[in-house]
């Protein structure tokens, strides 16, 4: 199964991007990561072009640094016109030292330390994706101290089962990532974010899971998210501007894996958005890839009101 620029050359060796991988291993040693720049750039362009063509409003494609992030990768993402998700101070440092524009960064993570929050505030990151009430209140307090008003999205859980491995499901009601819609917690977060100083609520975000081989979970999540976006807009007295539906589109690990193409994915997502919006609200959707949690030596409590046994 050869992907991108991969091929078997006349020496019987795998080539990637015209480079013989055996020669690369001899020169650099193993283990060795070899990135196919031509395919990476083509994927970025296809993703961006597909959503630009299919969505009638403004769309934003965001690369998740969790997938792979070094300075060269950050520069490539910047050159291709994408935004970038970061989920730690290390990822933020990598992006910033590569010259990536801070205003195109989205700062994720379900336990951001005060030091990381301050780093993001000082850098001027474009969006904090707020994962819980504790973070919301700390971000507000620290932003006030620095006389900043930080744009934010609230991460919510839409209660969708993405039918993937249970260790990479993140959209269910008792997920440790985000704030539950079904038990009114998310409504409370919207109300608090709207009234707190130091933060400016722009919209909502979800991420239902990873390695998804079809777009059904995204379609289901869009129905819940658009309805909640309308509810949130009514609560704050004005439409919220941004809807971030997350990512998780699968990759082809096995020959039988057949995830949608970027064009097929964009067509499905944009059609689902059009059905749900029905001209009543017009947010800016941001499309992101998968993310993972962070280990913390001293986590604050994130209360989940109902948890499944043996979850």
N, C-alpha and C positions, 0 to 999 in steps of 0.2 A: 504494500500500500504506500505509494509515493505521493506526496503532497507538495504543492507550490513548485519551487524550482528543483526539487529533489529528482535525481536520476541515478541510474547505475552506469558508470563509465566503462570504457573498454578494458580497464584493469580489473573490473568486477567490484569496484569500490563505490560506495555511496557518495554522491556529490550533492552539495547544497549551495545554491548560488554560484555555481561554477567552481567551487572549492572541493577538492578531494578530502573527505573526512579522515582518511587514514593519515594523509600528510599533515592535516591539522592536529591530529592526536600526537603525532611524533614531534611536532614543533611546540605544542602548548601543554602536552600531557593530558591525562584523564583523571577524574571526570571533566568533561568540557561541554559547556553550553554553546551551541552554534545557532545563531539567529538568522533567519532568512529575510534580509532587509527588503528585497523586492516584493515578497509575498506580504510582509507586514504592511508596507506602504499601499499595496493593492487592496488589502483588506480594509484599511482605514478609508481609502477613497471610495470603495464600493459601499461601505456602511453609510458614509456621509452622503454620497450621491443618492443612494436609495431613499433615505429619509427626506432629503431635500426635495426629491421628485414626488414622493407620495403624500407628504403632509402639507396641507395648504398654508399653514402658518409657519412660525419660526420653530425649528427643531435644533437640538443640540446633542451631539454624540460625544460620549465621555468614555475614555479608556480607564480601566481600573488598574492602578499601579500594582495591586496585589498579584496580578497575573505575572508580571515581570517588569522590574523597574531598575534601570541604571541610568546614568546621565545621558548616554547616547540614545536610549529609548525615550527618555523625556524630551530630548531635542527632536526626535523623529515625530513624536505625537504633536509637538508644538508646530512643526513645519507642515504637518498634514491638516492643521486647523481644528483638531479635536481639543476638548477639555480633558482634565485628568483628575481621577479620584485618588486621594491619598488617605491612609488610615493610621498613620503614626508620624511621630516627629522625624523618624529616619527617612520615610518616604517623602515627607515634605521637604526635608533638607536636600535630598537628592534632586527633587524637581527644581527647587529654587536655585541651587548651585549650578544646575544645568542651564539656567536662564529662562526657565518656564515662567510665563506670566502668572503672578499670584492670583490675579482676578479670574483666571480660568481654572483654578483649583477648587475641588469640592472636598471638604475634610470630613471623612467618615470615621467610624470606630465607636464601639459600644462602651468603652471606658476611656475617655480622654482625660489625662491628668491636667492639673492646673498649668503645669509647665507647657504642655502641648497646646492647651487653649490659648495661653499667652503668646506662644510662638505663632499660632495662626492669626491672632489679632494683630500682632506686630507686623507680620508679613503682608497683611491685607488680603487673605484668601477670599475668593469670591463668595463661597457658600460654606457654612457649617451645616452638616446634616446631623441634627440633634436626635440622639437615640433614646433619651430618657429624661425624667423630670430633674434629676440631680444635675445632669449636664446643663440643662436649660437654665437652671438657677445659677450655677457657677459661671456659665458664660455671660449671663446678664450682669452679675456682680463684677466680674473682671473687665467686661467691656465698659461699664460705668466708670470704673477706676481709671481707665485709660481714655475716657471721653470718646468712645467709639460707639457706633451703631452697626452691629454686625448682621448682614443678611443671613437668614437661616431657612432651611427646610426641616420639617418634622418627619422623622421616619416612623411610619405606622405599619402595623401588621394587618393585612386584609383578610386573614383567615382562609387562605387558599392552600390546598394540598397540591404540590407540583408533581407528585408521582415520580420522585427521584429518590436517591438513597437518603435515609432518615438523617444522616449526619450532615447533609448539605441542603436540608430544607430550612428555610428561614421565614416563610410567609404565614406559618400557622399561628393560631391565636396565642399559644403559650411560648412563642419564640422568645429567646433572651435578647433578640435584636428588635428594637422598635417598640412602639406603644400600641396596644390593642385597640382596634376600632370597635369591636363588638360589645365590650363591657363599659363603654363610655369613657375609658381612660384617654383615648385620643381626643375626644371632644374637650376634656379638661385641659389637655396639653395645648390645644389650639387656643382656648380661652386665655390660659396663662401666658402663652407666648405673645398673644396680642396685647396684653396689658403690661407685660414686663418692660422696663426701660432697658436700653442697651442692645436690644435685638429687634430685627425687622423681619416679620414672618412673610415669606414670599410664596410658600407652597408646601407640598407634601411629597414624600418619597416612600417607595416600598421596594423590597427585593424578595421574590418568592422562593428562590433556590437556584442551584447551579446544575450544570450538565443536563439541561432540558433539551430534549430532542424533538419537541414540537412547541407550538406557541399557545397551546390551549390554556396553560396556567396564566400566561400573560393576558389573554383575552378575559379570563375570569377575574383577574386582579383589576384590570381596567374598569370593568363594570362597577366593582366595589369602590375603587379609587375615585372615579369621576363623580359618583354619587356623594362620596364623603367630601370631595373638593367643593361641591356645590353647598353642602351643609356647612362646611367651614367658612365659606364665603358669606353665607347668611349670618353666621355667628359673629363675624368681625365687621359686618356691614359693608363689605366690598369684595368683589371677586378676587381670589388668590391668583397669582400670575403663573405659577409653575407647577407642573406635574411631572414627577420623575418616577418612571415605572420600573426602574431597575434593569437588570440584565439576566445573565445566566444561560444564554443560548449555548447549547452543547457543542462540543468538538468531536471529531471523528477519531475515537480511540481504536475502534474495531471496524473491519470492513462492512459489517451490517449496520453500523451507526449511520443514519442519514438525517442529520439535522437540516432544518430549512436553510436555504441560501439566504444571504443578507437581503437580497431583493424580495424573496418570498416572505421573510420575517417582517420587513418594513411594510409590505403590502398588507399583511394580516394585522399588524399593530395599528397602522394608520386607519384601516377600515374599521377596526374596533373602536378607536377613538372617535371617528366620525359618527358612528352609530350612537355612541353614548353622549357626545356633546350636544348634538341636535341644535346647534347654533345658540345654545344658552350661555355657554362660557367658552372662552378661548385662551387657555393657558399655554405656556411654552413647555412642551414635553422634553425631558432630558433622558437619554437612553444610556444606561451604564451596564458594565459587565459585573462579574461576580466579585464578592468580597469575603473576607474571613474575619473571625474575631481575634482579639488580642488577649494574651495572658497578662494579668496585672498582679503585682505582689500584694496590693491592698485595695480590692474593689469596693466601691460603695454599693449599697443594696439597691437592686432593681426589682421592685415588687411586681409580680405577675399574679393576677387575681385567681386564675384557674389554670391548673397544670394537669396534663394527662398523666396517669400512672405510667411509670417506666418510659417516660418521654426521652 
